[in-house]
């Protein structure tokens, strides 16, 4: 379901090869992530020529891992993957509007968003303290509602999970203060979800 051409198709299936391939020392992340310490995140440089068949923007490749040893509990590793899977999905949906993935602070100034639902399907056992590659695509956006999907791949290159999230996104009017609009936006999204 993901793009035919990706980092995986180029033989980049592990984070070490990715780090050698990329030229961005910080992985493309904005300042929003400076104090985020539970999950290590690296955003791959975007190559729009590697477009997904069903996505408004090119594939967003994001490497993530929990940065501490989680032991051997499969449930704990799945819970950590589910937690990490929620990171940066909405950013994929607004990428066609000029918001770089990983720059959540600048995205929050321009957009308001709320997740309507989030699903994770696990296909194989996973170690969330290993680097996992998440390939994000956005196959649908209409009327403020967006669908973002991600495939998560383990170090072996096998797909370990599939993620789907539907969200409601609205661009802030010019000159508005997103912090002041947050409560009215969230209550409006709840009303729209119920209809």
C-alpha positions as CSV (number, residue, x, y, z in Angstrom):
1,X,0.0,0.0,0.0
2,X,3.0,2.3,0.4
3,X,5.0,3.8,-2.4
4,X,6.9,1.5,-4.7
5,X,10.0,3.7,-4.5
6,X,11.1,4.4,-1.0
7,X,14.2,4.4,1.2
8,X,13.6,0.6,1.4
9,X,13.7,0.2,-2.4
10,X,17.1,2.0,-2.3
11,X,18.4,-0.5,0.1
12,X,18.2,1.8,3.1
13,X,16.6,-0.5,5.6
14,X,18.5,0.5,8.7
15,X,19.1,3.7,10.5
16,X,22.9,3.6,10.2
17,X,22.7,3.5,6.4
18,X,20.1,6.3,6.6
19,X,22.4,8.5,8.7
20,X,25.2,8.0,6.1
21,X,22.7,8.9,3.3
22,X,21.2,12.0,4.9
23,X,23.0,15.4,5.2
24,X,20.7,16.8,7.9
25,X,22.5,16.5,11.2
26,X,19.3,17.0,13.3
27,X,17.2,14.6,11.1
28,X,15.1,17.5,9.9
29,X,13.4,18.2,13.3
30,X,12.3,21.6,14.4
31,X,12.9,23.1,17.9
32,X,9.6,21.6,19.2
33,X,11.4,18.3,19.7
34,X,14.3,19.5,21.8
35,X,12.8,18.4,25.1
36,X,11.1,15.3,23.7
37,X,13.2,12.5,25.3
38,X,11.2,9.2,25.4
39,X,11.3,8.5,21.7
40,X,14.3,9.2,19.4
41,X,13.0,10.6,16.1
42,X,14.8,11.2,12.8
43,X,13.0,12.7,9.8
44,X,14.4,11.7,6.5
45,X,14.9,14.4,3.8
46,X,11.8,14.4,1.6
47,X,12.2,13.4,-2.1
48,X,8.9,14.5,-3.7
49,X,9.8,12.3,-6.7
50,X,9.2,9.3,-4.5
51,X,5.4,10.0,-4.5
52,X,3.0,7.5,-3.3
53,X,0.3,6.3,-5.7
54,X,-2.5,7.5,-3.4
55,X,-1.0,10.4,-1.5
56,X,-1.1,14.2,-2.0
57,X,2.5,14.5,-1.0
58,X,5.6,12.3,-1.3
59,X,6.2,9.6,1.3
60,X,7.4,10.9,4.6
61,X,10.0,8.6,6.1
62,X,10.5,8.8,9.8
63,X,12.8,6.7,12.0
64,X,11.8,6.2,15.6
65,X,12.8,4.2,18.6
66,X,12.3,4.2,22.4
67,X,15.6,5.3,23.8
68,X,15.7,2.9,26.8
69,X,15.7,-0.8,27.1
70,X,12.2,-2.1,27.3
71,X,13.0,-5.6,28.3
72,X,11.4,-8.6,26.6
73,X,7.6,-8.0,27.2
74,X,5.9,-8.1,23.7
75,X,3.0,-6.1,25.2
76,X,5.3,-3.3,26.4
77,X,6.9,-3.1,22.9
78,X,3.6,-3.0,21.2
79,X,2.3,-0.3,23.5
80,X,5.5,1.8,22.8
81,X,5.0,1.3,19.1
82,X,1.4,2.4,19.4
83,X,2.5,5.5,21.3
84,X,5.2,6.4,18.8
85,X,2.9,5.7,15.9
86,X,0.9,8.8,16.8
87,X,3.8,11.2,16.3
88,X,3.8,13.4,13.2
89,X,0.9,11.8,11.3
90,X,-1.0,15.0,10.9
91,X,2.1,16.8,9.7
92,X,2.0,14.4,6.7
93,X,-1.4,15.7,5.8
94,X,-0.4,19.4,5.8
95,X,3.0,18.8,4.0
96,X,1.4,19.8,0.6
97,X,0.7,23.2,2.2
98,X,4.3,23.9,2.9
99,X,4.7,22.6,6.5
100,X,7.8,20.5,6.9
101,X,7.4,17.2,8.8
102,X,8.9,17.5,12.2
103,X,8.4,21.2,12.6
104,X,5.3,20.8,14.8
105,X,5.7,24.2,16.4
106,X,5.4,26.1,13.2
107,X,2.6,23.7,12.1
108,X,0.7,24.5,15.3
109,X,0.9,28.3,14.6
110,X,-0.7,27.7,11.2
111,X,-3.0,24.7,11.7
112,X,-5.4,23.3,14.4
113,X,-5.9,19.6,14.4
114,X,-7.5,16.9,16.4
115,X,-7.3,13.1,16.0
116,X,-10.7,11.5,15.4
117,X,-9.5,7.9,15.5
118,X,-6.3,6.0,15.5
119,X,-5.8,2.3,14.7
120,X,-2.7,0.0,14.8
121,X,-2.5,-3.5,13.3
122,X,0.4,-5.5,14.4
123,X,1.8,-8.0,11.9
124,X,4.9,-9.3,13.6
125,X,6.6,-9.1,17.0
126,X,8.5,-5.8,17.4
127,X,11.2,-4.4,19.5
128,X,10.4,-0.7,19.9
129,X,13.8,0.0,21.4
130,X,15.2,-0.8,17.9
131,X,15.1,1.7,15.1
132,X,11.8,1.4,13.2
133,X,11.1,3.1,9.8
134,X,7.6,4.6,9.5
135,X,6.5,5.4,5.9
136,X,3.7,8.0,6.1
137,X,1.3,8.8,3.3
138,X,-2.0,10.8,3.2
139,X,-4.4,9.2,0.8
140,X,-7.4,11.4,1.5
141,X,-8.2,15.0,2.5
142,X,-11.5,16.6,2.1
143,X,-13.7,19.1,4.0
144,X,-11.1,19.4,6.8
145,X,-10.9,15.7,7.4
146,X,-7.7,13.8,6.5
147,X,-6.6,10.2,6.5
148,X,-3.0,9.4,7.2
149,X,-1.5,5.9,7.0
150,X,1.9,4.6,8.0
151,X,3.7,1.3,7.5
152,X,6.2,0.5,10.2
153,X,9.2,-1.6,9.3
154,X,11.7,-3.4,11.7
155,X,15.5,-3.6,11.3
156,X,15.1,-6.7,9.0
157,X,12.9,-4.7,6.6
158,X,9.7,-6.7,7.4
159,X,6.6,-4.7,8.0
160,X,5.7,-5.0,11.7
161,X,2.6,-2.8,11.8
162,X,0.2,-0.7,9.8
163,X,-1.2,2.5,11.2
164,X,-4.2,4.6,10.2
165,X,-5.4,7.9,11.7
166,X,-8.3,10.1,10.7
167,X,-8.1,13.7,11.8
168,X,-9.8,17.0,11.5
169,X,-7.6,19.8,10.4
170,X,-8.3,23.5,10.0
171,X,-6.0,26.3,8.8
172,X,-5.9,29.2,11.3
173,X,-7.2,32.5,9.9
174,X,-4.4,35.0,9.3
175,X,-3.6,37.0,12.5
176,X,-5.4,34.5,14.8
177,X,-4.0,33.1,18.0
178,X,-4.2,29.3,17.9
179,X,-4.0,29.1,21.7
180,X,-7.2,31.1,22.0
181,X,-8.9,29.1,19.3
182,X,-8.0,25.7,20.7
183,X,-11.1,25.2,22.9
184,X,-13.6,26.3,20.2
185,X,-11.8,24.2,17.6
186,X,-11.9,21.0,19.8
187,X,-15.6,21.4,20.6
188,X,-16.4,22.1,17.0
189,X,-14.5,18.9,15.9
190,X,-16.5,16.9,18.5
191,X,-19.7,18.2,17.1
192,X,-18.7,17.4,13.5
193,X,-17.5,13.9,14.4
194,X,-21.0,13.1,15.9
195,X,-22.8,14.1,12.7
